[in-house]
Each structure stands twice: as C-alpha cells, then as structure tokens.
C-alpha cells in the first residue's frame, strides 16, 4: 500500500474529521486517484512557528491541552481514498473553518480531497520517509469512522 507522511497534528486531524483536504505544493499522482493510501504521522511535530493560535485552540478542543505530547508519532494511523485534486484557489472560499486552519491554502497549492477515512484499530509503528513510500509488511486492520463519530 502506498503511504505518505504528515506532521502531527495534521495527521490526527484527518482521523477526527476536522481535515478532509491535505494541502500540498503538488498534485497527487494521477494513477492514485480513487486509490486507498495509508497516512503516517512523522516523528517530528509541526514547529511552533507554523502553529497559528486558532489551530492550537482547535487541537486543544479536539485532543486536549497536552496534545503535543499525546498524539501518536512515527506510526501509520489509518487509510484514506484520494478522491480528487483541486487547486487551493478554487476551494479556499468554499471550505469550512477547520479545513482552513488545518491546511496551507496559499495560492498555487493543491488540495487533495480525502474520502473513506478509516482509522487503524492500532497504529502501526513505522519510521516513515519523505515523499511516497510503500508499506507491505503486514495487513492494516482498521475501523470505519462514520460521520457521527467524526463530528
């Protein structure tokens, strides 16, 4: 299975339903459209300089005040399906505040629309890599996160 790594808290924000778009400087590979991929939380946490006060408040609301220390790192957290790739310019005025806070929506970037978000029943420890990489060691066991649970 193809995997991409994200810094925390951005990886966990996906699995609580606050983030349904992953913003990146590039499109995802066309061959992955509609495919299920795994999301990995890196060992490093997002630098404080990149954490705006509103994002910190959202994370404290969703994960608690000690979220910087409690969120899982260096592990695959779950899987998603890559539905569509959008230019951030096309969506920025239409998306909800949580997605705005949890992404970089500056002009010229891309928003990967994520669907079929499934959290692993147990995070799978993994070192991770930059860019796309593969996880083939063991099958991933996940639970489907329904709409009621993510709100």
RAKAGI-V789580 format. One record per helix or strand. SS is the DSSP state (@ for helix, = for strand). FROM is the first residue (numbers start at 1). TO is the last residue. If there is no record, write none. Layout:
<<SS:FROM:TO> <SS:FROM:TO>>
//
This chain:
<<=:2:8> <@:10:15> <=:21:24> <@:30:32> <=:36:45> <@:48:50> <@:53:63> <@:67:70> <=:75:87> <@:88:91> <@:97:101> <=:110:125> <=:132:134> <=:142:144> <@:147:150>>
//
